[in-house]
Amino acid sequence: MKSISSRENPLFKQLKKLAESGRERRKADRTLLDGTHLLTACLASGQLPELVAVSREAWDKTEIRALLAHVSAQHLVELSPSLFAEISPVESPAGLLAVIGIPHLKPPANPDFCLLLEDVQDPGNLGAILRSAAAAGVQAAWLSAHCADAWAPRVLRGGMGAHFVLAIEERANLSDKAAAFAGMTIATSLEAAQSLYDLDLTGPVAFMVGNEGAGLSAGLLTAANTRVRIPMPGRIESLNAAAAASICLFERVRQVGLALPGPRS
């Protein structure tokens, strides 16, 4: 196992680029997982890390030792605490980082539960949306070119493992995706007359979620074949993008659950 304590080390420089640069991640088709939860999710999906970097201070942690039992010694590297802190995306690092190839999961040929994300730029919001999508059983998430980098460390942390079970396509042409979708393409709008809760969501559904401030573009609103509003009786005019997406996704889950045949007596 290698031990690194110099910022001039080529491997450390590579790790730092992956931590900081979306362009580098796209070029290498690699990203960094921070912490035990994400590595556990990665291993559960059947994917093995290409490299695991551990802080010298983390070796005695039982959870980390258990995970490292799945990694061969040739794929382990030890970093000094200062170098580890330099590339970790959090203020209190867990002491473990893993380099993985970005998974490219494929949705079914004719998915019936999808999500179109237009210019969602906050990494925390994007991670939370992908987490809700994976939990709700969404089969494909299509992201416009101006969304945050889906494979950035902050988005991965917010996704809590969603990236390993959800088909994610970046830089997608959302208008084309909407036109090709064989079902309802639903945009939320404050001006829509129909409530989300009055809509039958038991068939094929693709929800559209827009930018945190600007919402959906006029072009994508036009591409939607259905517009709904989320009732808000309180004195706030709008919802956070991640909250709005979760409400829509789980209303579909609720309706599909009610439509399923129940146990017979």
C-alpha positions, 0 to 999 in steps of 0.5 A: 500500500502506498503512503502519500504525504506530498502535494507534488505526488501525481496521484494526489494531484489526480485525486484533487482534480477529480474532487474539484473539476467537473471537466476532469470527471467527464474527461476521465469518466471517473468520480470520487465517493466520500465516506462509508455510506457511498462506498457501501452503496457502490459495493452493493451495486456490484461495482468495485472502486478503482482506488480507495484513499484513507486518512491515516487517522481513519484506520482504527475505525471499525466501519472503515476496516470492514469496507477495506476488506473488500479492497485489495491492497494494491488499490489502497493508498494512505494520505496524510491528514492534511492532504486528505482534508484538502480533497475531501468535500466536507469540513469533517471528513470520514477518512475514506475516499474512493475513485470509481468509474461513473456508472452508465445505467440504462433505463428500460426501453419504454420507461413509464416513470421519468424525471426531466430536470432543467437547469437545477443548479444547486448541488444540494437540490440536485442530490436531494431530487435524485435521492427522492427519484430513486426512492420513488422508483423513477426509472430515468432522470434526464438532466439539461446541459445547465444542471449541476454536475450529477457526479460532483461530490456534493451531489453524490452525498445528497443522493445517498446512493441514488446514483447506483440504482437510477439511470441518469443522463446528463446534457439531454435534450429535454424537449426531444425526451418529452416529445418521445415519451409515451405518456403524460409529461407534467409541468408544475405551474403556479398558474395551472388550474388543475391540482396535482391531486386531481390528476390520474397518475397511474399511467406512464408519467414524466415530471418536469422540474425547473430551475430554482429561481426561474422555473421551467423555460417557456419552451419546456412548458410548451413541450409538456402536455399537462400542467398542474399546480401543487396546492399551497394554502400557506402564505408562501408563493413557491416551494423548493425545487427538491420539495416540489419534485418529491411531492409530485413523485410520491403522489404518483407512488401513492396513486399507483399503490392504491390502484394495485389489487389488495389482498383477498379475504 
